Structure formats: C-alpha cells, structure tokens
Amino acid sequence: MDQRASPLPDLAGLLGEIAAGRQEAFRRLYEIEAARLLGIAMRILRRRALAEEAVHDALISVWNHAARYEARLGSPRAWLHTIVRNRALNILRGEARTELTAEIESFDAASEDENPEEISSRLSDADALKHCLERLDPTPRHAVILAYTQGLSHGEIAARLGVPLGTIKSRIRRSLIALKECLG
Amino acid sequence: MSDAAEMTALAGEFVLGLLDGAERRAAEVRLTRDPAFREAVGAWQRHFSALDATIAPVTPSPALWERLAAATGSAPRPKPAPQQPGMAARLWEAIGFWRPFGLAGAFASLVLAVLFTQAALKGPEPPSLVAVLSAPDGRAAAIVNAYADGTVQLVPIDRVTVPEGRILEVWTLQSRERGPVSVGRMDRARTLRLNLKGLSPAEVGHLFEITIEPPGGSPTGRPTGPVLMKGLAATSL
C-alpha cells in the first residue's frame, strides 16, 4: 500500500503502547508520521500554521483515543490519515473558528494549484483506484481528486474546472457509482 | 437511482467532504445507526486512502512537537503567555472573523440594547458585561451576562436544534495564546451558569461561542464541531 516507508514500522504496535499512555511511543509515532500528516493537512489548508493546528489536534485525539483503533477497519496509517483529514476539513469549513483565523499569512504557493492529473499519475499502478479513476471522464476524475486531496467544495470544483454547479454535483454522484462498480 | 447506488454516492460524498452542514450532520448520525452505511463509508476511506500516498511530506516546525509533548505529559509546560484580549479582538475583526455572520454585529447591538433595557428593569443588579451570541444567519441566539461578582450566565433566546447524541459546549476565548477554554456543557439550550474558574474575569473583547460536540464534550479540549453561535463581550449601557 505504501511505497515510501520500507520496512513498514509497526504502527499498530505503537498505537497499542500509546493507548497505554507511553509518551515515547507517541514521540516515535510523531517522528514517523508527522511530516506525512502535515503534508495532508497542508494540501487542504494551505497555510502552515492552520495545518500544524490540524495535525496537533489530530495527534491529541490519537493520544486520547488510540485504543479505538481497530485493525479490521483498515491500516493504522489510513486511520491516522482519516483523523487528520477530517480535522483539516473541519477547520477549513469553520473559517470562523476561534483563534485559528487570527493567523495572518499568505497562502503557501507550493501547494497551490496542484494539478489533479499529477496527483493521479503518482498513484501506484498496482492500485485499483488509479485504474478505475482513469476510466472516468477527465472532469469527474479531477473533481473527485480535488475534493479528496484539497477539500474543495462543489462550488470551488465547479469554478476550478469551469463547469456549472448543478452539473458538477450530478456528475460526481454518477462517477462515484461508476467508481464503486469498478472498485468492487 | 437504486437505494444501494444512492447510499454508495452519499457515502462517497461524505468521505470526499462534499456534504454541506445539514447533510453532513445527518450522515454523521446515520453512521452511528446504519451498519451498511458505515461499511460503505469505510470502503470509500480505504479506496481513497491511496491518494494519501501521493502526498509530499512537510517537516513540521519544532514548536509542534513541543506543544504535543506539553499536552501529553513529560515536557515542561510552557508558561502562560500574557493576555491581550484587545489585540485578539482587533485581529478577529480585521480578518473577517465576522464575515460568515453577515451583519450580525450591527444587528446584535440593537438586540443587545433592547434586551439590556429589559434586564435592567427587572434585575436589581445589572450585568457589567454582556455578549450577544449570534447564529451564522445573524439571529441573536443567546446572551452571556457577566456580573460584577464574577458570575457569568448564559441565557438562550432562540431555539437551537441539537443533533441526537450530541451536546452543546460553551467556550470562551480570552487570549489567542491560551486558546479557547470550555466553560460549560449542556444537552440542550438552557440557562447555564458558566464556570470561569482558573480564567480571568470576563472582559470587553473576550469571545464566547457554542459548538456542537460529542457526548462528554470535545475529545481534544478544543472546539471540534460546528460553531452554532458566538459573540464578543461588550460593556453594558
């Protein structure tokens, strides 16, 4: 599933230790995962301070709830990614959220306008998602990738892809059903 | 569209983060009750997680680990920073803090004046500070009264729907450095005495807000759910 980290660290084991309150395990998890988690949050939030806030909150949640991780629901890494992604999306939506808006910063140019085709091309050839995304038309394929990786809303996707808002909603819905049929 | 296809699409939109507020909350409730929907959401999460492997890692600043270490135990806790509510208040205003709340500020001050007049007629001791908490559509939804003796009370003035299995949590933000602090929880909107123990007394410019949180309160100790209403404390007339 992951091509970068090899051999795979025992994240499930670390989560078990974290559930028992061992901070050195938490530190180890941080060392292994924080940069990836921050990358995920940055892609959605674009601002470093906000993204670090999302990673902070997500990891505090992991510290408090590590015992809730269940191996049958997916890999520990996917679990961590889901937590940080959800936190980042919450921050993105609640733009009025308390102190977070007090950060005056420019957008990080590096993560801006990341091309959905490039993201898709970086998917492993062995991954069913790549194969199935490629079977979609470019517009819904880009829409799905932009929504997942950058947290864009229907309106933002419509604007970015130059498609009417009413059209993009129904096209994404139909594409999701087609994707699911392909993914099985 | 068949029911199964409908559910597949909805679960996919949920995982992609495409549902709007009400739809998303409905989906969250459905997650707790409908195992088939939970399964569909889990499947999408697994499928889309492949996209996480395309990420470029970003090295966090050293401050991130320091904060986490402090919050989880061993490292020495940083000293509390000096409080600058006036500064914080200006910042929020400057950065469009009120933008989603439209004209709430202007409208709220009218409501505040009316409500305060009524309170002053009834009560022997008027509050020294009031904050009108506005909903995102600009409706005044609750008032916070702070009295000279240090007690602080929340009084709802508009109906609030709490999603099943969720609670309301009241926060105050006295300074950016300290961040939001929980001062009360309730299962439905009701008059509530807020607990400001360990905080400075309420001051002009302090923020009060209410968010929707899981039972028992926010798991992170910071607001995690949607903001239902908020307002800044002001001197009463």
Interface residues (C-beta under 8 A of the other chain):
Chain A: M1 D2 Q3 R4 G21 Q23 F26 R27 Y30 A34 A35 R36 L38 G39 I40 M42 R43 R48 A51 E52 V55 H56 D57 L59 I60 S61 W63 N64 H65 L73 G74 S75 R77 A78 H81 T82 R85 R87 L89 N90 R93 G94 E95 A96 R97 T98 E99 T101 A102 I104 I119 R122 L123 S124 D127 A128 L129 K130 V144 I145 A147 Y148 T149 G151 S153 H154 I172 R173 R174 L176 I177 L179 K180 L183
Chain B: M1 A5 T8 A9 G12 E13 V15 L16 G17 L18 G21 G42 A43 Q45 R46 H47 F48 S49 A50 L51 D52 A53 T54 I55 A56 P57 V58 T59 P60 S61 A63 L64 W65 R67 L68 A69 A71 T72 G73 S74 A88 L91 W92 I95 G96 F97 W98 R99 P100 F101 P136 W171 L173 R176 G179 P180 L207 E209 P219 T220 G221 R222 P223 T224 G225 P226 V227 K230
